[in-house]
Amino acid sequence: MKYRKLGKTNLSVSEIGHGLWGMGDWKDANDRESLDTLQMSLEMGCNFFDSAWSYGSGHSDKLLGKLIENNPDARIVAASKIPPKNYKWPGTSKSKLEEVFPRQHILEYTEKILESLGTDHIDILQFHVWDDSWSDHDEWKQTISELKSKNLIRFFGLSLNRWEPWNGLKAIRTGLIDVVQVIYNIFDQAPEDELFPLCKKMNIGVIARVPLDEGGLSGKLMMNSQFPDNDWRARYFGAENLPPTVARAEALKELLPEAMSLPEMALRYILTNPIVSTTIVGMRNLHHLQEDVKVSDGKGLSQGLILELKAHRWDRKVTPWSD
């Protein structure tokens, strides 16, 4: 496993991070399997684990807390997120800050996350949604500064809305943001336009999420793929999104280097960009873990292939089915 500096923090994080969404919130998740996978992930070099209170109302935080408890001497970087008070994704200017992240809500969920993790501090606390219209409000700034001064959190970040990498630039310029989490993959290249240059200038850590486009870059989707009604992918990969996703993935397969899978190429595309500190993958079982961790070997894609992949950029707008 290779490691990178997380922006201006003093943290060194594994290139492949472990996302706990599926473990905490998916109906078919098995806690025993999840804990075994997390343990093996740690032993294989992963030290960055990304959770959120909304992943099962604190369930993923508790799983991460169990990993921390079972490995007291390990240097685990624990990241979690405060849900919006109004529980609306994505965050928009139609909502006032006090409806989404009022001071007491921030303090309450910081304590809940700390209790679930079983630690006296959170390495990285993030807001789970954001809209830059809230950037000028002093309350959230004062609250985050207070949490840092009391050593309840070490660093603070934003999880930017899907397909809105520009919606956070103003907040970053306040100087209070240490890291940003943003969707970035072969299809979603828009962070390269404005966000990444600003992060480089201000030394902001970049956490790349959704590296496989929710499964669109897994290479397994077909035109007739179906998901159970209670699976969120049934909506995401509906009639509007499934056909173009499959067509674009098939086109990418024609560019695969010998003996390389589509998921591997997708992960290597992300890690070839030096501005990225880590990419979080939802490795729910040992098979996923073994396949994904091996990509962190320092071998990026060739510049020629990177240029070819640039042509597969897919700029999308937020729709009801994408949230």
Residue frames relative to the residue before (quaternion, step in Angstrom):
aa qw qx qy qz dx dy dz
M 1.0000 0.0000 0.0000 0.0000 0.00 0.00 0.00
K 0.2609 -0.7406 0.6011 0.1488 3.54 -1.02 0.89
Y 0.2291 -0.7764 0.5775 0.1059 3.56 -1.20 0.60
R 0.1319 -0.7798 0.6093 0.0571 3.53 -1.22 0.64
K 0.5450 -0.5887 0.4808 0.3539 3.55 -1.24 0.49
L 0.3280 -0.7310 0.5665 0.1927 3.55 -1.02 0.83
G 0.7852 -0.3370 0.1712 0.4906 3.54 0.20 1.32
K 0.8097 -0.2557 0.2125 0.4835 3.57 -1.03 -0.88
T 0.4689 0.6393 -0.4673 0.3913 3.58 1.26 0.10
N 0.4832 -0.6441 0.4944 0.3275 3.57 -1.27 0.14
L 0.4730 0.6954 -0.4137 0.3486 3.54 1.29 0.37
S 0.1795 -0.7264 0.6530 0.1169 3.52 -1.15 0.76
V 0.0620 -0.8422 0.5352 -0.0233 3.57 -0.52 1.17
S 0.5729 -0.5924 0.4472 0.3477 3.53 -1.18 0.62
E 0.5633 -0.6157 0.4327 0.3412 3.56 -1.04 0.80
I 0.7205 0.2903 -0.1938 0.5993 3.56 1.10 -0.71
G 0.1193 -0.7867 0.6042 0.0418 3.53 -0.63 1.18
H 0.4098 -0.7172 0.5150 0.2292 3.54 -1.23 0.46
G 0.1935 -0.7895 0.5764 0.0839 3.56 -0.63 1.16
L 0.2705 -0.8176 0.4968 0.1078 3.59 -0.82 1.01
W 0.3172 0.7778 -0.5028 0.2038 3.60 1.19 0.17
G 0.7040 0.4759 -0.2759 0.4491 3.57 0.73 -1.05
M 0.6529 0.5212 -0.3126 0.4520 3.57 1.04 -0.74
G 0.7476 0.4351 -0.2258 0.4481 3.55 1.00 -0.80
D 0.8381 0.2759 -0.0708 0.4652 3.54 0.98 -0.84
W 0.6063 0.5579 -0.3776 0.4226 3.62 1.19 -0.27
K 0.5570 -0.6743 0.3828 0.2975 3.56 -0.88 1.00
D 0.7294 0.4205 -0.2572 0.4744 3.60 1.06 -0.59
A 0.4007 0.7198 -0.4794 0.3024 3.60 1.24 0.24
N 0.1937 -0.7654 0.6072 0.0896 3.53 -1.10 0.82
D 0.4515 -0.7339 0.4329 0.2649 3.58 -0.54 1.15
R 0.6411 0.5250 -0.3379 0.4463 3.59 0.93 -0.79
E 0.6652 0.4814 -0.2948 0.4888 3.56 0.94 -0.88
S 0.6340 0.5406 -0.3314 0.4427 3.58 0.99 -0.81
L 0.6867 0.4781 -0.2875 0.4660 3.58 0.87 -0.94
D 0.6268 0.5237 -0.3365 0.4686 3.60 1.03 -0.73
T 0.6665 0.4983 -0.2986 0.4673 3.57 0.99 -0.86
L 0.6390 0.5167 -0.3260 0.4673 3.59 0.97 -0.81
Q 0.6492 0.5166 -0.3186 0.4585 3.57 0.95 -0.83
M 0.6741 0.4771 -0.2966 0.4795 3.57 0.90 -0.88
S 0.5921 0.5679 -0.3547 0.4485 3.57 1.09 -0.72
L 0.6573 0.5039 -0.2977 0.4747 3.56 0.93 -0.92
E 0.6855 0.4897 -0.2815 0.4595 3.57 0.91 -0.93
M 0.6865 0.4578 -0.2832 0.4888 3.59 1.18 -0.50
G 0.7152 -0.4988 0.2333 0.4304 3.56 1.26 0.22
C 0.5039 0.6270 -0.4500 0.3879 3.61 1.18 -0.13
N 0.0033 -0.8052 0.5928 0.0151 3.58 -0.88 0.88
F 0.6534 0.4706 -0.3140 0.5030 3.59 1.29 -0.02
F 0.0007 0.8046 -0.5903 0.0639 3.55 -0.63 1.18
D 0.1604 -0.8212 0.5470 0.0257 3.54 -0.67 1.19
S 0.0056 -0.8026 0.5923 -0.0706 3.53 -0.62 1.22
A 0.1073 -0.7654 0.6256 0.1061 3.57 -1.34 -0.20
W 0.5728 -0.5999 0.4235 0.3643 3.57 -1.05 0.68
S 0.6702 0.5250 -0.3053 0.4266 3.57 0.99 -0.79
Y 0.5622 0.5706 -0.4070 0.4389 3.62 1.21 -0.14
G 0.8290 -0.1546 0.0484 0.5353 3.53 0.32 1.29
S 0.5399 -0.6466 0.3899 0.3720 3.60 1.12 0.69
G 0.7974 -0.2960 0.1195 0.5120 3.52 0.82 1.08
H 0.4532 0.7182 -0.4429 0.2874 3.59 1.26 -0.13
S 0.6744 0.4793 -0.3151 0.4649 3.60 0.89 -0.81
D 0.6002 0.5464 -0.3574 0.4621 3.60 1.10 -0.63
K 0.6578 0.5048 -0.3100 0.4651 3.58 1.00 -0.79
L 0.6190 0.5244 -0.3417 0.4744 3.59 1.05 -0.70
L 0.6550 0.4921 -0.3067 0.4845 3.57 0.97 -0.86
G 0.6270 0.5403 -0.3290 0.4546 3.58 1.03 -0.76
K 0.6348 0.5215 -0.3258 0.4678 3.57 1.06 -0.75
L 0.6234 0.5263 -0.3361 0.4705 3.59 1.04 -0.76
I 0.6517 0.5111 -0.3097 0.4672 3.57 0.96 -0.88
E 0.6520 0.5230 -0.3050 0.4564 3.57 0.98 -0.91
N 0.7071 0.4710 -0.2622 0.4576 3.57 0.96 -0.88
N 0.7697 0.2659 -0.1440 0.5622 3.58 1.23 -0.33
P 0.0540 -0.8717 0.4865 0.0251 3.59 0.64 1.12
D 0.7113 0.4468 -0.2646 0.4738 3.60 1.12 -0.51
A 0.5504 0.6204 -0.3948 0.3954 3.60 1.27 -0.12
R 0.3603 -0.7032 0.5636 0.2408 3.56 -1.14 0.63
I 0.0216 0.8169 -0.5701 0.0848 3.53 0.06 1.35
V 0.2420 -0.7461 0.6040 0.1414 3.58 -0.88 0.96
A 0.1095 -0.8237 0.5563 0.0043 3.55 -0.38 1.30
A 0.0382 -0.7853 0.6176 -0.0187 3.55 -0.77 1.11
S 0.0641 0.7856 -0.6142 0.0378 3.56 -1.02 0.77
K 0.3375 -0.7575 0.5388 0.1483 3.54 -1.32 0.26
I 0.3795 -0.6883 0.5758 0.2252 3.52 -1.19 0.75
P 0.3791 -0.7278 0.5151 0.2477 3.61 -0.77 0.93
P 0.5526 -0.5704 0.4615 0.3955 3.61 -1.14 0.40
K 0.5592 -0.6305 0.4167 0.3407 3.58 -0.96 0.82
N 0.7146 0.4283 -0.2584 0.4890 3.59 1.02 -0.74
Y 0.3422 -0.7815 0.4558 0.2539 3.58 1.36 0.01
K 0.4509 0.6520 -0.4801 0.3755 3.55 0.91 0.95
W 0.0624 -0.7602 0.6467 0.0044 3.53 -0.93 1.06
P 0.5715 -0.2778 -0.7680 0.0795 1.61 -1.66 1.87
G 0.6048 -0.5160 0.4370 0.4207 3.55 -1.31 0.03
T 0.0320 -0.8063 0.5906 -0.0021 3.59 -0.98 0.81
S 0.6280 -0.5479 0.4049 0.3761 3.53 -1.28 0.36
K 0.5217 0.6303 -0.4172 0.3956 3.60 1.26 -0.17
S 0.6926 0.4105 -0.2578 0.5341 3.57 1.23 -0.43
K 0.3942 -0.6982 0.5455 0.2442 3.55 -1.02 0.79
L 0.6517 -0.5374 0.3619 0.3943 3.55 -1.17 0.61
E 0.6737 0.5152 -0.3029 0.4346 3.58 0.94 -0.87
E 0.6259 0.5123 -0.3370 0.4819 3.58 1.27 -0.23
V 0.7437 0.4092 -0.1931 0.4921 3.54 1.23 -0.50
F 0.8185 -0.0400 0.0636 0.5695 3.59 0.71 -1.05
P 0.0445 0.7957 -0.5997 0.0723 3.60 0.44 1.17
R 0.7072 -0.4935 0.3032 0.4055 3.56 -1.20 0.55
Q 0.7080 0.4730 -0.2902 0.4368 3.60 0.69 -1.03
H 0.6122 0.5449 -0.3396 0.4614 3.58 1.08 -0.69
I 0.6418 0.5198 -0.3169 0.4664 3.58 0.95 -0.87
L 0.6825 0.4885 -0.2860 0.4624 3.56 0.87 -0.97
E 0.6494 0.5371 -0.3154 0.4362 3.57 0.95 -0.89
Y 0.7407 0.4123 -0.2440 0.4710 3.57 0.80 -0.95
T 0.5412 0.5687 -0.4119 0.4627 3.57 1.17 -0.33
E 0.6671 0.4908 -0.2932 0.4777 3.57 0.95 -0.87
K 0.6416 0.5234 -0.3316 0.4522 3.60 0.96 -0.81
I 0.6669 0.4931 -0.3022 0.4699 3.57 0.93 -0.88
L 0.6311 0.5322 -0.3289 0.4586 3.58 0.98 -0.84
E 0.6562 0.5115 -0.3083 0.4612 3.57 0.93 -0.89
S 0.6717 0.4945 -0.3003 0.4628 3.59 0.95 -0.85
L 0.6787 0.4742 -0.2869 0.4819 3.59 0.99 -0.81
G 0.3181 -0.7650 0.4999 0.2523 3.56 1.11 -0.63
T 0.5661 0.5816 -0.3770 0.4463 3.56 1.18 0.59
D 0.4995 -0.6560 0.4690 0.3164 3.56 -1.26 0.22
H 0.7754 0.1437 -0.1255 0.6019 3.57 1.31 0.06
I 0.3347 -0.6878 0.6026 0.2275 3.53 -1.34 0.36
D 0.4650 -0.6943 0.4641 0.2939 3.59 -0.71 1.01
I 0.7979 -0.0192 0.0547 0.6000 3.58 0.84 -1.01
L 0.0822 -0.7735 0.6281 0.0206 3.55 -0.67 1.14
Q 0.0727 -0.8123 0.5786 0.0037 3.58 -0.87 0.96
F 0.4098 -0.6069 0.6011 0.3201 3.52 -1.31 0.36
H 0.4250 -0.7499 0.4516 0.2305 3.58 -0.81 1.00
V 0.7486 0.1382 -0.1464 0.6317 3.59 1.28 -0.16
W 0.0397 -0.8026 0.5935 0.0444 3.55 -1.24 0.22
D 0.0070 0.7369 -0.6743 -0.0479 3.49 -1.34 0.49
D 0.4982 -0.7142 0.4118 0.2687 3.55 -0.76 1.05
S 0.5039 0.6395 -0.4328 0.3871 3.59 1.23 -0.15
W 0.6534 0.5133 -0.3064 0.4643 3.59 1.26 -0.37
S 0.4489 0.7528 -0.4208 0.2341 3.58 1.24 -0.30
D 0.7123 0.4797 -0.2717 0.4344 3.61 0.96 -0.80
H 0.5263 0.6409 -0.4189 0.3699 3.61 1.20 -0.23
D 0.4179 -0.7433 0.4726 0.2226 3.57 -0.84 0.99
E 0.5780 0.6462 -0.3882 0.3125 3.59 1.03 -0.72
W 0.6955 0.4584 -0.2969 0.4669 3.60 0.78 -0.93
K 0.6222 0.5443 -0.3418 0.4470 3.58 1.06 -0.71
Q 0.6752 0.4937 -0.2880 0.4664 3.55 0.90 -0.95
T 0.6555 0.5209 -0.3113 0.4496 3.57 0.99 -0.84
I 0.6651 0.4841 -0.3045 0.4801 3.59 0.91 -0.88
S 0.6380 0.5226 -0.3288 0.4601 3.60 0.95 -0.81
E 0.6396 0.5225 -0.3144 0.4680 3.57 1.06 -0.78
L 0.6526 0.5110 -0.3174 0.4607 3.59 0.92 -0.87
K 0.6455 0.5037 -0.3161 0.4793 3.58 1.05 -0.72
S 0.6709 0.5124 -0.3066 0.4398 3.57 0.89 -0.92
K 0.6946 0.4410 -0.2597 0.5056 3.59 1.15 -0.63
N 0.4223 -0.7364 0.4295 0.3081 3.58 1.36 0.06
L 0.3651 0.7124 -0.5116 0.3121 3.56 1.09 0.69
I 0.7538 0.0995 -0.1001 0.6418 3.55 1.25 -0.47
R 0.3964 -0.7129 0.5225 0.2483 3.57 -1.09 0.64
F 0.8083 -0.0015 0.0500 0.5867 3.54 0.91 -0.97
F 0.2707 -0.7765 0.5569 0.1164 3.54 -1.23 0.57
G 0.0206 0.8189 -0.5723 0.0386 3.53 -1.06 0.76
L 0.3782 -0.6920 0.5694 0.2321 3.50 -1.40 0.07
S 0.2404 -0.6981 0.6502 0.1793 3.51 -1.17 0.71
L 0.2713 -0.8151 0.4937 0.1351 3.56 -0.26 1.28
N 0.6166 -0.5826 0.3990 0.3481 3.54 -1.15 0.74
R 0.6244 -0.5444 0.4150 0.3762 3.54 -1.20 0.59
W 0.8709 0.0403 -0.0679 0.4851 3.54 -0.99 1.01
E 0.6416 0.4578 -0.3511 0.5054 3.60 1.16 0.63
P 0.0439 0.8480 -0.5276 0.0260 3.64 0.67 0.97
W 0.6074 0.5528 -0.3465 0.4532 3.58 1.23 -0.35
N 0.6361 0.5562 -0.3180 0.4300 3.58 1.21 -0.51
G 0.6554 0.4301 -0.3280 0.5272 3.54 0.50 1.26
L 0.4603 0.7084 -0.4301 0.3183 3.55 1.29 -0.22
K 0.6548 0.5165 -0.3099 0.4565 3.58 0.97 -0.88
A 0.6498 0.5123 -0.3171 0.4634 3.59 0.97 -0.83
I 0.6265 0.5399 -0.3396 0.4480 3.58 0.96 -0.81
R 0.6752 0.5148 -0.2935 0.4393 3.57 0.99 -0.83
T 0.5246 0.6161 -0.4264 0.4041 3.62 1.24 -0.12
G 0.4459 -0.7055 0.4401 0.3313 3.58 1.20 -0.46
L 0.6024 0.5872 -0.3498 0.4122 3.60 1.27 -0.07
I 0.6241 0.5437 -0.3341 0.4508 3.57 1.27 -0.25
D 0.2240 -0.7882 0.5637 0.1038 3.56 -0.84 1.03
V 0.8010 0.0499 0.0071 0.5965 3.57 1.08 -0.78
V 0.1346 -0.7497 0.6343 0.1321 3.54 -1.28 0.38
Q 0.2164 -0.7363 0.6271 0.1335 3.50 -1.18 0.71
V 0.0640 0.8211 -0.5535 0.1236 3.55 -0.64 1.15
I 0.5032 -0.6139 0.5090 0.3328 3.55 -1.16 0.61
Y 0.1587 0.7685 -0.5983 0.1620 3.55 -0.75 1.14
N 0.2679 0.7363 -0.5846 0.2106 3.55 -0.74 1.10
I 0.7689 -0.3452 0.2325 0.4853 3.60 -1.23 -0.12
F 0.6842 0.4520 -0.2847 0.4965 3.58 1.00 -0.76
D 0.7824 0.3286 -0.1467 0.5084 3.57 0.81 -1.07
Q 0.0757 0.8384 -0.5267 0.1184 3.55 0.23 1.33
A 0.4042 0.7658 -0.4384 0.2409 3.60 1.27 -0.11
P 0.5709 0.5918 -0.4112 0.3934 3.69 1.00 -0.48
E 0.5868 0.5953 -0.3676 0.4078 3.58 1.17 -0.48
D 0.5913 0.6222 -0.3636 0.3620 3.61 1.16 -0.53
E 0.8379 0.0390 0.0390 0.5430 3.59 0.58 -1.17
L 0.6656 0.5466 -0.3178 0.3964 3.56 0.90 -0.93
F 0.7107 0.4672 -0.2857 0.4416 3.59 0.68 -1.01
P 0.6393 0.5074 -0.3572 0.4541 3.65 0.88 -0.70
L 0.6590 0.4875 -0.3163 0.4775 3.61 0.99 -0.76
C 0.6352 0.5228 -0.3325 0.4611 3.59 0.99 -0.77
K 0.6354 0.5155 -0.3255 0.4739 3.57 1.02 -0.75
K 0.6653 0.5159 -0.2980 0.4499 3.57 0.91 -0.92
M 0.7872 0.3160 -0.1518 0.5075 3.58 0.93 -0.92
N 0.4245 -0.7411 0.4304 0.2920 3.57 1.34 0.22
I 0.2618 0.7592 -0.5320 0.2683 3.55 0.83 1.11
G 0.4382 -0.6866 0.5119 0.2729 3.57 -0.93 0.86
V 0.1997 -0.7915 0.5709 0.0883 3.58 -0.96 0.87
I 0.1137 -0.7607 0.6385 0.0265 3.53 -0.79 1.15
A 0.1868 -0.7973 0.5674 0.0867 3.59 -0.46 1.20
R 0.0781 -0.8098 0.5811 0.0215 3.57 -0.64 1.12
V 0.7946 0.2765 -0.2486 0.4799 3.55 -1.38 0.29
P 0.0835 0.8535 -0.5106 0.0615 3.61 0.86 0.91
L 0.7503 0.3427 -0.1988 0.5292 3.58 1.17 -0.54
D 0.4996 -0.6917 0.4104 0.3217 3.59 1.17 0.59
E 0.6721 -0.5253 0.2846 0.4374 3.57 0.84 1.04
G 0.7409 -0.3441 0.2085 0.5378 3.60 1.23 0.41
G 0.5029 0.6697 -0.4176 0.3524 3.58 1.25 -0.23
L 0.7345 0.3526 -0.2069 0.5416 3.57 1.21 -0.54
S 0.4035 0.7172 -0.4715 0.3170 3.56 1.20 0.47
G 0.4071 -0.7171 0.4659 0.3207 3.55 1.19 -0.54
K 0.6359 0.5656 -0.3144 0.4205 3.57 1.28 -0.01
L 0.5572 0.6193 -0.4023 0.3796 3.61 1.17 -0.33
M 0.0919 -0.7661 0.6343 0.0493 3.55 -1.16 0.71
M 0.6860 -0.4989 0.3344 0.4107 3.57 -1.23 0.34
N 0.7421 0.3703 -0.2189 0.5140 3.57 1.14 -0.53
S 0.3208 0.7590 -0.5083 0.2501 3.61 1.21 0.34
Q 0.0235 -0.7896 0.6130 -0.0178 3.55 -0.99 0.89
F 0.1796 -0.7654 0.6109 0.0935 3.54 -1.22 0.61
P 0.6156 -0.5438 0.4037 0.4030 3.60 -1.15 0.51
D 0.6391 -0.5636 0.3700 0.3701 3.55 -1.15 0.64
N 0.7162 0.4368 -0.2583 0.4792 3.59 1.07 -0.68
D 0.5438 0.5656 -0.4046 0.4697 3.59 1.30 0.25
W 0.4882 -0.6984 0.4384 0.2857 3.60 -0.69 1.09
R 0.5956 0.5861 -0.3626 0.4127 3.61 1.16 -0.53
A 0.5236 0.6198 -0.4195 0.4071 3.60 1.21 -0.36
R 0.6919 0.4355 -0.2683 0.5095 3.57 1.07 -0.69
Y 0.6690 0.5207 -0.3068 0.4327 3.56 0.87 -0.97
F 0.7712 0.2581 -0.1446 0.5637 3.58 0.92 -0.90
G 0.2038 0.7819 -0.5488 0.2145 3.53 0.72 1.14
A 0.8083 -0.3122 0.2000 0.4573 3.54 -1.30 -0.22
E 0.6740 0.5122 -0.3040 0.4370 3.59 1.07 -0.65
N 0.7924 0.3515 -0.1556 0.4736 3.57 1.01 -0.80
L 0.6164 0.5996 -0.3591 0.3627 3.60 0.99 -0.72
P 0.6913 0.4868 -0.3254 0.4233 3.68 0.64 -0.94
P 0.7080 0.4347 -0.3086 0.4632 3.65 0.72 -0.85
T 0.6093 0.5501 -0.3602 0.4432 3.60 1.09 -0.63
V 0.6652 0.4952 -0.3021 0.4701 3.58 0.89 -0.93
A 0.6545 0.5188 -0.3170 0.4495 3.58 0.91 -0.88
R 0.6818 0.4792 -0.2903 0.4703 3.58 0.92 -0.87
A 0.6382 0.5161 -0.3318 0.4650 3.59 1.02 -0.72
E 0.6363 0.5248 -0.3290 0.4599 3.58 1.00 -0.79
A 0.6340 0.5244 -0.3299 0.4627 3.59 1.03 -0.74
L 0.6463 0.5223 -0.3197 0.4552 3.59 1.04 -0.73
K 0.5970 0.5910 -0.3629 0.4033 3.58 1.06 -0.68
E 0.6124 0.5612 -0.3484 0.4343 3.57 1.15 -0.54
L 0.6872 0.4726 -0.2739 0.4789 3.59 1.25 -0.33
L 0.4430 0.7330 -0.4383 0.2728 3.57 1.27 -0.15
P 0.4226 -0.6647 0.5490 0.2795 3.59 -0.93 0.86
E 0.6715 -0.5081 0.3513 0.4092 3.56 -1.20 0.46
A 0.8555 0.1188 -0.1271 0.4877 3.55 -1.02 0.94
M 0.5933 0.5428 -0.3837 0.4540 3.61 1.17 0.43
S 0.3479 -0.7333 0.5477 0.2032 3.57 -0.94 0.91
L 0.6543 -0.5074 0.3807 0.4117 3.55 -1.28 0.27
P 0.6535 0.4973 -0.3447 0.4548 3.66 0.84 -0.76
E 0.6402 0.5180 -0.3352 0.4577 3.59 0.98 -0.77
M 0.6535 0.4970 -0.3252 0.4692 3.59 0.91 -0.83
A 0.6356 0.5398 -0.3285 0.4435 3.57 1.00 -0.82
L 0.6801 0.4726 -0.2906 0.4793 3.59 0.92 -0.86
R 0.6576 0.5029 -0.3159 0.4634 3.58 0.96 -0.79
Y 0.5729 0.5701 -0.3817 0.4484 3.60 1.10 -0.59
I 0.6813 0.4910 -0.2896 0.4591 3.58 0.87 -0.95
L 0.7282 0.4503 -0.2496 0.4524 3.57 0.81 -0.99
T 0.5424 0.5965 -0.4150 0.4217 3.58 1.21 -0.21
N 0.6386 0.5021 -0.3261 0.4834 3.59 1.21 -0.44
P 0.3665 -0.7811 0.4604 0.2089 3.63 -0.45 1.15
I 0.5702 0.5960 -0.3974 0.4022 3.61 1.16 -0.34
V 0.6085 0.5464 -0.3491 0.4574 3.60 1.19 -0.48
S 0.2987 -0.7557 0.5579 0.1687 3.57 -0.88 0.98
T 0.7806 -0.1237 0.1158 0.6017 3.57 0.96 -0.89
T 0.1962 -0.7439 0.6185 0.1599 3.55 -1.22 0.45
I 0.2885 -0.7847 0.5285 0.1472 3.56 -0.75 1.05
V 0.1176 -0.7920 0.5991 0.0056 3.51 -0.78 1.16
G 0.4098 -0.7190 0.5072 0.2405 3.58 -0.97 0.84
M 0.0372 0.8297 -0.5519 0.0747 3.56 0.42 1.26
R 0.1114 -0.8632 0.4921 0.0187 3.56 0.07 1.34
N 0.7954 0.1343 -0.0901 0.5841 3.59 1.19 -0.31
L 0.7204 -0.4738 0.2980 0.4096 3.55 -1.31 0.26
H 0.6103 0.5532 -0.3599 0.4382 3.60 1.04 -0.67
H 0.6538 0.4944 -0.3121 0.4803 3.59 0.88 -0.93
L 0.6437 0.5486 -0.3174 0.4288 3.56 0.94 -0.92
Q 0.6952 0.4860 -0.2822 0.4483 3.56 0.78 -1.01
E 0.6602 0.5115 -0.3058 0.4572 3.58 1.03 -0.77
D 0.7448 0.4464 -0.2317 0.4385 3.57 0.88 -0.93
V 0.6504 0.5446 -0.3297 0.4144 3.59 0.92 -0.86
K 0.6259 0.5749 -0.3469 0.3966 3.59 1.01 -0.72
V 0.5542 0.6229 -0.3918 0.3890 3.59 1.22 -0.35
S 0.6473 0.5010 -0.3249 0.4738 3.59 1.16 -0.50
D 0.3276 0.7457 -0.5069 0.2824 3.54 0.30 1.31
G 0.5861 -0.6132 0.3561 0.3919 3.57 1.28 0.21
K 0.6012 0.5633 -0.3601 0.4377 3.57 1.26 0.00
G 0.1415 -0.8109 0.5653 0.0531 3.56 -0.21 1.25
L 0.6070 -0.5298 0.4292 0.4083 3.54 -1.29 0.04
S 0.5867 -0.5728 0.4315 0.3761 3.56 -1.19 0.49
Q 0.6005 -0.5735 0.4132 0.3740 3.56 -1.14 0.55
G 0.6023 0.5615 -0.3565 0.4414 3.56 1.10 -0.63
L 0.6775 0.4707 -0.2878 0.4864 3.57 0.94 -0.90
I 0.6052 0.5520 -0.3566 0.4493 3.60 1.00 -0.76
L 0.6587 0.5065 -0.3080 0.4634 3.58 0.92 -0.87
E 0.6402 0.5096 -0.3293 0.4713 3.58 1.01 -0.74
L 0.6732 0.4998 -0.2964 0.4574 3.58 0.98 -0.83
K 0.5462 0.6121 -0.3988 0.4099 3.59 1.15 -0.49
A 0.6430 0.5446 -0.3181 0.4345 3.57 1.08 -0.69
H 0.6656 0.4981 -0.3001 0.4677 3.60 1.26 -0.23
R 0.2759 0.7605 -0.5251 0.2643 3.56 1.23 0.47
W 0.0878 -0.7912 0.6053 -0.0015 3.55 -1.01 0.91
D 0.1225 -0.8091 0.5735 0.0381 3.58 -0.22 1.26
R 0.0281 -0.8183 0.5721 -0.0486 3.54 -0.63 1.19
K 0.3295 -0.7239 0.5696 0.2073 3.54 -1.26 0.43
V 0.5914 -0.5928 0.4164 0.3541 3.54 -1.12 0.70
T 0.0208 -0.7779 0.6275 -0.0253 3.56 -0.97 0.95
P 0.6924 -0.4718 0.3214 0.4413 3.63 -1.17 0.27
W 0.7002 0.4757 -0.2947 0.4433 3.61 0.94 -0.76
S 0.6467 0.5528 -0.3271 0.4112 3.60 1.16 -0.36
D 0.6268 0.5692 -0.3420 0.4077 3.62 1.18 -0.31
